[in-house]
Amino acid sequence: MNTKQRKVEVFSAGCPACEPAVQLVQSIACPSCDVEVLDMHQPEVARKAAQYGVKTVPAVAIDGQLVSCCTGAGPQESALRAAGLGEAK
């Protein structure tokens, strides 16, 4: 049987919040999964992440598509303002 390789890219900043996501992906990856952990501190990785629409890390792309769980919009001005940012206390 000819099994196609699945490309899995994990975008990480190497932070404590990213490590569990990296471990999760690695633990459930199948033998035909090519898992690559990408360091967002590298400019070329950050450019690639932007092309995928990554707004926050950790984020996972499979076969060139950002996984739906990772499509969060990141910090939104409206939410930050609603929380009081920009207003004197």
MODELLER restraints for C-alpha pairs under 7 A, 6 or more apart:
rsr = mdl.restraints
at = mdl.atoms
rsr.add(forms.Gaussian(group=physical.xy_distance, feature=features.Distance(at['CA:3:A'], at['CA:32:A']), mean=6.92, stdev=0.5))
rsr.add(forms.Gaussian(group=physical.xy_distance, feature=features.Distance(at['CA:4:A'], at['CA:32:A']), mean=6.85, stdev=0.5))
rsr.add(forms.Gaussian(group=physical.xy_distance, feature=features.Distance(at['CA:5:A'], at['CA:32:A']), mean=4.90, stdev=0.5))
rsr.add(forms.Gaussian(group=physical.xy_distance, feature=features.Distance(at['CA:5:A'], at['CA:33:A']), mean=5.82, stdev=0.5))
rsr.add(forms.Gaussian(group=physical.xy_distance, feature=features.Distance(at['CA:5:A'], at['CA:34:A']), mean=6.66, stdev=0.5))
rsr.add(forms.Gaussian(group=physical.xy_distance, feature=features.Distance(at['CA:6:A'], at['CA:32:A']), mean=6.04, stdev=0.5))
rsr.add(forms.Gaussian(group=physical.xy_distance, feature=features.Distance(at['CA:6:A'], at['CA:33:A']), mean=4.67, stdev=0.5))
rsr.add(forms.Gaussian(group=physical.xy_distance, feature=features.Distance(at['CA:6:A'], at['CA:34:A']), mean=5.93, stdev=0.5))
rsr.add(forms.Gaussian(group=physical.xy_distance, feature=features.Distance(at['CA:6:A'], at['CA:63:A']), mean=6.12, stdev=0.5))
rsr.add(forms.Gaussian(group=physical.xy_distance, feature=features.Distance(at['CA:7:A'], at['CA:33:A']), mean=6.04, stdev=0.5))
rsr.add(forms.Gaussian(group=physical.xy_distance, feature=features.Distance(at['CA:7:A'], at['CA:34:A']), mean=4.98, stdev=0.5))
rsr.add(forms.Gaussian(group=physical.xy_distance, feature=features.Distance(at['CA:7:A'], at['CA:35:A']), mean=6.39, stdev=0.5))
rsr.add(forms.Gaussian(group=physical.xy_distance, feature=features.Distance(at['CA:7:A'], at['CA:62:A']), mean=5.69, stdev=0.5))
rsr.add(forms.Gaussian(group=physical.xy_distance, feature=features.Distance(at['CA:7:A'], at['CA:63:A']), mean=4.91, stdev=0.5))
rsr.add(forms.Gaussian(group=physical.xy_distance, feature=features.Distance(at['CA:8:A'], at['CA:33:A']), mean=6.57, stdev=0.5))
rsr.add(forms.Gaussian(group=physical.xy_distance, feature=features.Distance(at['CA:8:A'], at['CA:34:A']), mean=5.79, stdev=0.5))
rsr.add(forms.Gaussian(group=physical.xy_distance, feature=features.Distance(at['CA:8:A'], at['CA:35:A']), mean=4.66, stdev=0.5))
rsr.add(forms.Gaussian(group=physical.xy_distance, feature=features.Distance(at['CA:8:A'], at['CA:36:A']), mean=6.18, stdev=0.5))
rsr.add(forms.Gaussian(group=physical.xy_distance, feature=features.Distance(at['CA:8:A'], at['CA:61:A']), mean=5.85, stdev=0.5))
rsr.add(forms.Gaussian(group=physical.xy_distance, feature=features.Distance(at['CA:8:A'], at['CA:62:A']), mean=4.58, stdev=0.5))
rsr.add(forms.Gaussian(group=physical.xy_distance, feature=features.Distance(at['CA:8:A'], at['CA:63:A']), mean=6.36, stdev=0.5))
rsr.add(forms.Gaussian(group=physical.xy_distance, feature=features.Distance(at['CA:9:A'], at['CA:35:A']), mean=5.97, stdev=0.5))
rsr.add(forms.Gaussian(group=physical.xy_distance, feature=features.Distance(at['CA:9:A'], at['CA:36:A']), mean=4.99, stdev=0.5))
rsr.add(forms.Gaussian(group=physical.xy_distance, feature=features.Distance(at['CA:9:A'], at['CA:37:A']), mean=5.99, stdev=0.5))
rsr.add(forms.Gaussian(group=physical.xy_distance, feature=features.Distance(at['CA:9:A'], at['CA:38:A']), mean=6.79, stdev=0.5))
rsr.add(forms.Gaussian(group=physical.xy_distance, feature=features.Distance(at['CA:9:A'], at['CA:60:A']), mean=5.63, stdev=0.5))
rsr.add(forms.Gaussian(group=physical.xy_distance, feature=features.Distance(at['CA:9:A'], at['CA:61:A']), mean=5.12, stdev=0.5))
rsr.add(forms.Gaussian(group=physical.xy_distance, feature=features.Distance(at['CA:9:A'], at['CA:62:A']), mean=6.37, stdev=0.5))
rsr.add(forms.Gaussian(group=physical.xy_distance, feature=features.Distance(at['CA:10:A'], at['CA:22:A']), mean=6.74, stdev=0.5))
rsr.add(forms.Gaussian(group=physical.xy_distance, feature=features.Distance(at['CA:10:A'], at['CA:36:A']), mean=6.15, stdev=0.5))
rsr.add(forms.Gaussian(group=physical.xy_distance, feature=features.Distance(at['CA:10:A'], at['CA:37:A']), mean=4.71, stdev=0.5))
rsr.add(forms.Gaussian(group=physical.xy_distance, feature=features.Distance(at['CA:10:A'], at['CA:38:A']), mean=5.84, stdev=0.5))
rsr.add(forms.Gaussian(group=physical.xy_distance, feature=features.Distance(at['CA:10:A'], at['CA:58:A']), mean=6.94, stdev=0.5))
rsr.add(forms.Gaussian(group=physical.xy_distance, feature=features.Distance(at['CA:10:A'], at['CA:59:A']), mean=5.82, stdev=0.5))
rsr.add(forms.Gaussian(group=physical.xy_distance, feature=features.Distance(at['CA:10:A'], at['CA:60:A']), mean=4.57, stdev=0.5))
rsr.add(forms.Gaussian(group=physical.xy_distance, feature=features.Distance(at['CA:10:A'], at['CA:61:A']), mean=6.58, stdev=0.5))
rsr.add(forms.Gaussian(group=physical.xy_distance, feature=features.Distance(at['CA:11:A'], at['CA:37:A']), mean=6.17, stdev=0.5))
rsr.add(forms.Gaussian(group=physical.xy_distance, feature=features.Distance(at['CA:11:A'], at['CA:38:A']), mean=4.92, stdev=0.5))
rsr.add(forms.Gaussian(group=physical.xy_distance, feature=features.Distance(at['CA:11:A'], at['CA:39:A']), mean=6.33, stdev=0.5))
rsr.add(forms.Gaussian(group=physical.xy_distance, feature=features.Distance(at['CA:11:A'], at['CA:40:A']), mean=6.33, stdev=0.5))
rsr.add(forms.Gaussian(group=physical.xy_distance, feature=features.Distance(at['CA:11:A'], at['CA:57:A']), mean=6.26, stdev=0.5))
rsr.add(forms.Gaussian(group=physical.xy_distance, feature=features.Distance(at['CA:11:A'], at['CA:58:A']), mean=5.54, stdev=0.5))
rsr.add(forms.Gaussian(group=physical.xy_distance, feature=features.Distance(at['CA:11:A'], at['CA:59:A']), mean=5.11, stdev=0.5))
rsr.add(forms.Gaussian(group=physical.xy_distance, feature=features.Distance(at['CA:11:A'], at['CA:60:A']), mean=6.17, stdev=0.5))
rsr.add(forms.Gaussian(group=physical.xy_distance, feature=features.Distance(at['CA:12:A'], at['CA:18:A']), mean=5.75, stdev=0.5))
rsr.add(forms.Gaussian(group=physical.xy_distance, feature=features.Distance(at['CA:12:A'], at['CA:37:A']), mean=6.78, stdev=0.5))
rsr.add(forms.Gaussian(group=physical.xy_distance, feature=features.Distance(at['CA:12:A'], at['CA:38:A']), mean=5.93, stdev=0.5))
rsr.add(forms.Gaussian(group=physical.xy_distance, feature=features.Distance(at['CA:12:A'], at['CA:39:A']), mean=5.36, stdev=0.5))
rsr.add(forms.Gaussian(group=physical.xy_distance, feature=features.Distance(at['CA:12:A'], at['CA:40:A']), mean=5.77, stdev=0.5))
rsr.add(forms.Gaussian(group=physical.xy_distance, feature=features.Distance(at['CA:12:A'], at['CA:57:A']), mean=5.73, stdev=0.5))
rsr.add(forms.Gaussian(group=physical.xy_distance, feature=features.Distance(at['CA:12:A'], at['CA:58:A']), mean=5.04, stdev=0.5))
rsr.add(forms.Gaussian(group=physical.xy_distance, feature=features.Distance(at['CA:13:A'], at['CA:39:A']), mean=5.67, stdev=0.5))
rsr.add(forms.Gaussian(group=physical.xy_distance, feature=features.Distance(at['CA:13:A'], at['CA:40:A']), mean=5.18, stdev=0.5))
rsr.add(forms.Gaussian(group=physical.xy_distance, feature=features.Distance(at['CA:13:A'], at['CA:41:A']), mean=6.51, stdev=0.5))
rsr.add(forms.Gaussian(group=physical.xy_distance, feature=features.Distance(at['CA:13:A'], at['CA:57:A']), mean=6.83, stdev=0.5))
rsr.add(forms.Gaussian(group=physical.xy_distance, feature=features.Distance(at['CA:18:A'], at['CA:57:A']), mean=6.83, stdev=0.5))
rsr.add(forms.Gaussian(group=physical.xy_distance, feature=features.Distance(at['CA:18:A'], at['CA:58:A']), mean=5.10, stdev=0.5))
rsr.add(forms.Gaussian(group=physical.xy_distance, feature=features.Distance(at['CA:21:A'], at['CA:58:A']), mean=6.66, stdev=0.5))
rsr.add(forms.Gaussian(group=physical.xy_distance, feature=features.Distance(at['CA:38:A'], at['CA:45:A']), mean=6.47, stdev=0.5))
rsr.add(forms.Gaussian(group=physical.xy_distance, feature=features.Distance(at['CA:39:A'], at['CA:45:A']), mean=6.49, stdev=0.5))
rsr.add(forms.Gaussian(group=physical.xy_distance, feature=features.Distance(at['CA:40:A'], at['CA:46:A']), mean=5.18, stdev=0.5))
rsr.add(forms.Gaussian(group=physical.xy_distance, feature=features.Distance(at['CA:52:A'], at['CA:65:A']), mean=6.88, stdev=0.5))
rsr.add(forms.Gaussian(group=physical.xy_distance, feature=features.Distance(at['CA:52:A'], at['CA:66:A']), mean=6.12, stdev=0.5))
rsr.add(forms.Gaussian(group=physical.xy_distance, feature=features.Distance(at['CA:54:A'], at['CA:71:A']), mean=6.64, stdev=0.5))
rsr.add(forms.Gaussian(group=physical.xy_distance, feature=features.Distance(at['CA:55:A'], at['CA:72:A']), mean=6.60, stdev=0.5))
rsr.add(forms.Gaussian(group=physical.xy_distance, feature=features.Distance(at['CA:55:A'], at['CA:73:A']), mean=5.75, stdev=0.5))
rsr.add(forms.Gaussian(group=physical.xy_distance, feature=features.Distance(at['CA:55:A'], at['CA:74:A']), mean=5.17, stdev=0.5))
rsr.add(forms.Gaussian(group=physical.xy_distance, feature=features.Distance(at['CA:56:A'], at['CA:72:A']), mean=6.99, stdev=0.5))
rsr.add(forms.Gaussian(group=physical.xy_distance, feature=features.Distance(at['CA:56:A'], at['CA:74:A']), mean=5.59, stdev=0.5))
rsr.add(forms.Gaussian(group=physical.xy_distance, feature=features.Distance(at['CA:59:A'], at['CA:70:A']), mean=5.13, stdev=0.5))
rsr.add(forms.Gaussian(group=physical.xy_distance, feature=features.Distance(at['CA:60:A'], at['CA:66:A']), mean=6.00, stdev=0.5))
rsr.add(forms.Gaussian(group=physical.xy_distance, feature=features.Distance(at['CA:60:A'], at['CA:67:A']), mean=5.84, stdev=0.5))
rsr.add(forms.Gaussian(group=physical.xy_distance, feature=features.Distance(at['CA:60:A'], at['CA:70:A']), mean=6.44, stdev=0.5))
rsr.add(forms.Gaussian(group=physical.xy_distance, feature=features.Distance(at['CA:61:A'], at['CA:67:A']), mean=5.42, stdev=0.5))
